[in-house]
Amino acid sequence: MADQGAENVVYTAEFIDGPLAGQVDTRVLIQGKHDARVSMMAAVEGVETLFWYDEEDVRDVQGRVHVRYRFDAGESDPFLPTGERE
């Protein structure tokens, strides 16, 4: 049987722009709080690339914390969006 309190220890992270635009993840709350800044690794043309995202806003969606994150291009590894590749 699933733990009924499990919803109280996770939150939804939505990446609203940048290379991970549209991706939604479930992340763990640390001491009841979400991360204001997150790093994500992704392979871009076979190379591991680090992307940084900052909290844009927080809201409650059906009793669960939902955080939207905005891409921080200045702190992230460089990459070329799909439309700009030759």
Buried (B, 14 or more C-beta within 10 A) or exposed (E): EEEEEEEEEBBBBBBBBBBBEEBEBEBEEEEEEBBEEBEBEBEEEEEEBEBBBEBBEEEEEEEEBBBBBBBBBEEBBEBEEEEEEE
